[in-house]
Amino acid sequence: MTPMEFSEIRKSFGMGRKEFGDLLGYTGHGRNIWITIKRYETGERDIPPMVERVVLLLSWFKSDFGYLPDLGRGERAPLELPAEFVE
């Protein structure tokens, strides 16, 4: 996966960098998550293979079902984004 593809998928989800990092399971301070995702998108840091696979699986899930899963709920339910992220 190229940095451009990574960025395009995040944008297709309608998410900011921090929200996307949260979805991928990153923890810690919001600024650190934002910077990590930025580094993947600019090619400053290689995208780890496991992160690439999770992004692809989420992309395929969304194309099949029309929504992202809410992984934080622990059940199969649509992810509800805050109103400011909904197009």
C-alpha positions as CSV (number, residue, x, y, z in Angstrom):
1,M,0.0,0.0,0.0
2,T,1.4,3.4,-0.9
3,P,1.1,6.4,1.3
4,M,-1.3,8.0,-1.2
5,E,-3.6,4.9,-1.1
6,F,-3.5,5.0,2.7
7,S,-4.4,8.7,2.7
8,E,-7.2,8.2,0.2
9,I,-8.8,5.4,2.2
10,R,-8.7,7.5,5.3
11,K,-10.4,10.4,3.4
12,S,-13.0,8.0,1.9
13,F,-14.0,7.1,5.5
14,G,-14.5,10.8,6.2
15,M,-12.1,10.7,9.1
16,G,-9.4,12.9,10.4
17,R,-6.0,11.5,11.2
18,K,-6.6,11.1,15.0
19,E,-10.0,9.4,14.4
20,F,-8.5,7.1,11.9
21,G,-5.7,6.2,14.3
22,D,-8.2,5.5,17.0
23,L,-10.1,3.2,14.6
24,L,-6.9,1.3,13.8
25,G,-6.3,0.8,17.6
26,Y,-3.6,3.3,18.3
27,T,-3.6,4.5,21.9
28,G,-1.9,7.4,23.7
29,H,-2.0,11.1,23.2
30,G,-4.1,12.4,20.3
31,R,-1.2,14.4,18.9
32,N,1.1,11.4,18.8
33,I,-1.6,9.4,16.9
34,W,-2.1,12.3,14.5
35,I,1.7,12.5,13.8
36,T,2.0,8.7,13.3
37,I,-0.8,8.7,10.7
38,K,0.7,11.8,9.0
39,R,4.1,10.0,8.8
40,Y,2.4,7.0,7.1
41,E,0.6,9.3,4.6
42,T,3.7,11.3,3.7
43,G,6.0,8.3,3.3
44,E,8.1,9.5,6.2
45,R,7.6,6.1,7.9
46,D,6.7,2.7,6.3
47,I,3.2,1.5,6.9
48,P,3.5,-1.7,9.0
49,P,2.1,-4.8,7.3
50,M,-0.5,-5.4,10.1
51,V,-1.8,-1.8,9.8
52,E,-2.0,-2.2,6.0
53,R,-4.0,-5.4,6.4
54,V,-6.4,-3.8,8.9
55,V,-6.9,-0.8,6.6
56,L,-7.6,-3.1,3.6
57,L,-10.1,-5.2,5.7
58,L,-11.9,-2.1,6.9
59,S,-12.0,-0.8,3.3
60,W,-13.5,-4.0,2.0
61,F,-16.0,-4.2,4.9
62,K,-17.2,-0.7,4.1
63,S,-17.5,-1.4,0.4
64,D,-19.5,-4.6,1.2
65,F,-21.8,-3.3,4.0
66,G,-21.8,0.5,3.4
67,Y,-20.6,1.4,6.9
68,L,-17.6,0.9,9.2
69,P,-17.9,-1.4,12.2
70,D,-17.9,0.1,15.6
71,L,-15.0,-1.9,17.0
72,G,-15.2,-0.2,20.4
73,R,-18.7,-1.6,21.2
74,G,-17.6,-5.2,20.9
75,E,-20.5,-6.1,18.7
76,R,-21.4,-5.9,15.0
77,A,-22.9,-2.5,14.7
78,P,-22.3,0.5,12.4
79,L,-19.7,3.1,13.5
80,E,-21.5,6.4,14.2
81,L,-19.3,9.3,13.5
82,P,-19.8,12.7,15.1
83,A,-21.9,15.1,13.1
84,E,-18.9,17.2,12.0
85,F,-17.4,14.2,10.1
86,V,-20.6,13.3,8.2
87,E,-20.7,14.6,4.7
